[in-house]
Amino acid sequence: MARAISVKIPTTKVIEMIEEKIASINEDIATYPARKAQYQADYKAYTEAVVAILGDLIAKNGSALLAEENTDKGIRLSVNYRNAVEITIGKELLALEKPEEPTDPEPKGYYRNNYSTKRSELEKTLRLLRMTEQESITSSAYNSVLELL
């Protein structure tokens, strides 16, 4: 039978890791409004480019594109359950890349049965670790900290 191994992790290293993560979250929070504004501007330009390209494609050879059986190279019209017309454009017709939306740096969620943000949970853990006089923590305590990192 295998014996359990007791591993100790230095508290100072864990504190450093938590401080670095909090600093990166704070940096993400500070730059998020600018990244979100840039995304909205890029997305508006993207939609305008799609409309311009689609208008040109339909004006030049719309019936040929509608008759194309390969959906990646053609345009497909369909009617949904509300009788609204849907236009599906093949990905090869649009040589555009959709801008990527930035993720919220501080989403709320459940962390250890608390509905809060990751940063607030890390700050609570950091305060607790700074109060301790122990030089090391157990691997199970470290694993719970790793879930937040």
Rosetta blueprint (number, residue, H / E / L):
1 M L
2 A L
3 R L
4 A L
5 I L
6 S L
7 V L
8 K E
9 I E
10 P E
11 T H
12 T H
13 K H
14 V H
15 I H
16 E H
17 M H
18 I H
19 E H
20 E H
21 K H
22 I H
23 A H
24 S H
25 I H
26 N H
27 E H
28 D H
29 I H
30 A H
31 T H
32 Y H
33 P H
34 A H
35 R H
36 K H
37 A H
38 Q H
39 Y H
40 Q H
41 A H
42 D H
43 Y H
44 K H
45 A H
46 Y H
47 T H
48 E H
49 A H
50 V H
51 V H
52 A H
53 I H
54 L H
55 G H
56 D H
57 L H
58 I H
59 A H
60 K H
61 N H
62 G H
63 S H
64 A H
65 L H
66 L H
67 A H
68 E L
69 E L
70 N L
71 T L
72 D L
73 K L
74 G L
75 I E
76 R E
77 L E
78 S E
79 V E
80 N L
81 Y L
82 R L
83 N L
84 A L
85 V E
86 E E
87 I E
88 T E
89 I E
90 G L
91 K L
92 E L
93 L L
94 L L
95 A L
96 L L
97 E L
98 K L
99 P L
100 E L
101 E L
102 P L
103 T L
104 D L
105 P L
106 E L
107 P L
108 K E
109 G E
110 Y E
111 Y E
112 R L
113 N L
114 N E
115 Y E
116 S E
117 T E
118 K H
119 R H
120 S H
121 E H
122 L H
123 E H
124 K H
125 T H
126 L H
127 R H
128 L H
129 L H
130 R H
131 M H
132 T L
133 E L
134 Q L
135 E L
136 S E
137 I E
138 T E
139 S H
140 S H
141 A H
142 Y H
143 N H
144 S H
145 V H
146 L H
147 E H
148 L H
149 L L
